[in-house]
Amino acid sequence: MNTLALSQIEESIDQLSLDEQLWLMAWLAQQIRSRFGSQIDFEAELTVMATDPEIRHELDIIEKEFMITEGDGLDLK
């Protein structure tokens, strides 16, 4: 990875206004989607979701709510 080039890009981005930085981010995201969208797989999206603190919190709540039903004798296999 060319860290000198990345450092120069970072310095240039720091010179932009907030609106320009937001536009650049949206443009970059669109470029990545159009070039690599087919390579982005469902599993990668799930991995991102699984590490999201808000989603983890909700899953913990759901797990606690259903914990009492685990002892009901039903075999879900």
N, C-alpha and C positions, 0 to 999 in steps of 0.2 A: 504494500500500500504506500502510495506517495504521500507521506505526511507533510512535506513542504507544500505541495499543491493544496492539500486539505486545510492546512493552516492559513494559506492565502485566501482560500474560499471563505473560511470562517471569519477572517478579518474583514473581508468585503461584505459579508452578510451583516456583521455588526454595524456597518455604516448605513445600512438601509433603515428606513422607517418601519414602524410596526406593520402598517398596511402593506408595504412592499415585501416584508418578510412573510406575512400571511399569504400574499399572492404567490410568492416563490414556493412556499410549502405546498400550496394547492397545485401549482403547476408541476412540481417535482413528483407529487403523489400520482398525478394523472399520467405523467411520463412513465413512471414505474409500472402502473397498472396496464398501460397500453403495450409496453414492451415485455413485461414478465407476468402479466395476469394469468396466463395459462399455466405458469409454473408454480403459482401460489396455490397450495393445496389446502384442502379442508382441515387436515390434521394440524397444520401450522396455525390456522385460525383458532382451532380448539385449544391449542397450547397457549396462545395469547389469552384467551378467555379464562383458562384454568388458573392463570397466574394473576388475574385481575382481582384486587382485594375486595371490591364490591361484590363481584360474582361469587368469590369464595365465601364471603359473609352470608350471602343468600343461600348458598348450598349447605352451609353449616346449619342454618335455621331449618331448612327443609329436612335435613338429616335428623335433627333433634325432634321435629314434629312427627316423623315416621318411625322413630326408634321404638315407640311402644307397640307398633304393629309387628315388629320383628319376632316377637315371642308368641305370635298367634297360632303357630303350628303349620302354617302354609308353606309348602315347598315351592319356591318360584322357579326352580330349575326345569 
